[in-house]
Amino acid sequence: MSELKELIEKYIELEENFDEENEEQAEELHDLGHEIDHLVYHEEFVIVYNASTEDEEVVALIVSDEDDEHEEFFIPVYTDEEEAKKAIEVFSDESGENDFGFDKANGNAIVQAYAEDEEFLGLAINAPQCDFVIFSENVHDCSE
């Protein structure tokens, strides 16, 4: 299991048992989130694309309501190929299409590719199996 995946699982567990009055727990959650931000910047992810489209469009998770003027979205990314294959099964079932492929890219490159798109919110890690999102402005490297 990747270090990032382990940290995300730990973060989710801490968040589920979070007590607002416990300052030590709040600090641990903040520090863990910051560490995840850094790992996402450098992590190599698997991204899923629709191979049946001419330009092999990357799968996006739309989070806006149908009534919204803009379609805000996250790009789902996966910590390994097994997670991506599970997601492809779900996407195929939901869309009725089964021509998906995947490729690899690091977190910073993915965020930079969509940085100019005002509707881009960030990355959804191991979605839909895991409901963990990281907003694009949080993906950074303190050494820069």
C-alpha positions in Angstrom: 0.0 0.0 0.0 1.3 3.4 -0.9 2.3 5.9 1.8 -0.3 8.3 0.5 -3.1 5.8 0.7 -2.1 4.9 4.2 -2.1 8.5 5.3 -5.5 9.1 3.7 -7.0 6.2 5.5 -5.5 7.5 8.8 -6.9 11.0 8.0 -10.4 9.7 7.3 -10.3 7.6 10.6 -9.2 10.6 12.6 -11.8 12.8 11.0 -14.5 10.3 11.7 -13.6 10.4 15.4 -12.8 14.1 15.6 -13.6 15.9 18.8 -13.6 19.7 18.3 -12.6 20.3 21.9 -9.4 18.2 21.6 -6.7 20.6 20.4 -4.1 17.9 20.1 -6.4 15.9 17.8 -7.1 19.0 15.7 -3.3 19.7 15.4 -2.7 16.1 14.4 -5.4 16.3 11.7 -4.0 19.6 10.4 -0.5 18.2 10.2 -1.6 15.0 8.6 -3.5 17.0 6.0 -0.5 19.2 5.3 1.7 16.1 4.8 -0.9 14.7 2.4 -0.8 18.0 0.4 2.9 17.5 -0.1 2.7 13.9 -1.1 -0.1 14.6 -3.7 2.2 17.2 -5.3 4.9 14.6 -6.0 2.8 11.4 -6.2 2.5 9.5 -9.4 -1.2 8.8 -10.0 -3.1 6.7 -12.4 -5.7 8.7 -14.4 -8.6 7.2 -16.2 -9.7 8.4 -19.7 -12.5 7.6 -22.1 -10.8 5.8 -24.9 -13.8 6.0 -27.2 -13.5 9.8 -27.6 -11.3 11.3 -30.2 -9.0 13.1 -27.8 -9.2 10.4 -25.1 -11.0 12.7 -22.6 -10.0 12.3 -18.9 -12.8 11.2 -16.7 -14.2 14.0 -14.6 -16.5 13.9 -11.6 -19.1 16.7 -12.0 -20.2 18.0 -8.6 -22.5 20.9 -9.7 -26.3 20.7 -9.8 -27.9 20.5 -13.2 -29.3 24.0 -12.6 -25.9 25.5 -12.2 -24.5 27.6 -15.0 -21.0 26.1 -14.5 -20.0 22.5 -14.2 -17.5 22.3 -11.3 -15.5 19.1 -11.3 -12.8 17.0 -9.7 -10.4 14.8 -11.6 -10.4 11.3 -10.1 -6.9 10.0 -9.6 -5.8 6.6 -8.3 -2.9 5.4 -6.1 -2.4 2.2 -8.1 -3.7 0.4 -11.1 -6.0 -1.9 -9.0 -7.9 1.1 -7.7 -8.2 2.4 -11.2 -9.6 -0.9 -12.5 -12.2 -0.9 -9.7 -13.2 2.7 -10.7 -13.4 1.7 -14.4 -15.9 -1.1 -13.5 -18.1 1.5 -11.7 -17.8 4.1 -14.6 -18.7 1.3 -17.1 -21.7 0.3 -15.1 -22.9 3.9 -14.7 -22.2 5.2 -18.2 -22.9 2.0 -20.2 -19.6 2.5 -21.9 -16.7 0.2 -21.4 -13.9 1.7 -23.5 -11.8 3.2 -20.7 -8.0 3.3 -20.4 -5.5 4.7 -18.0 -2.2 6.5 -17.9 0.1 7.9 -15.2 1.0 11.5 -14.2 2.2 13.2 -11.1 -0.2 15.2 -9.0 1.4 18.6 -9.7 1.2 18.0 -13.5 -2.5 17.1 -13.3 -3.3 20.2 -11.3 -1.3 22.4 -13.6 -3.0 21.0 -16.7 -6.4 22.2 -15.4 -5.2 25.3 -13.5 -6.7 27.7 -16.0 -10.1 26.1 -15.9 -12.3 28.0 -13.4 -14.6 25.0 -12.9 -11.7 22.7 -11.8 -11.8 22.1 -8.1 -9.1 19.6 -7.5 -8.4 15.9 -7.3 -10.6 13.0 -6.0 -8.3 10.3 -4.8 -9.4 6.7 -5.3 -13.0 7.7 -6.1 -15.7 6.4 -5.9 -14.3 3.8 -3.4 -12.9 6.6 -1.2 -14.5 10.0 -0.7 -11.3 11.9 -0.3 -10.8 15.1 -2.2 -8.0 17.6 -2.2 -8.5 21.1 -3.6 -6.1 22.2 -6.3 -4.9 25.2 -4.2 -3.7 22.8 -1.5 -1.4 20.8 -3.8 2.0 22.4 -3.1 5.6 21.8 -2.3 7.1 23.8 0.6 10.6 23.4 -0.9 9.7 25.7 -3.7 
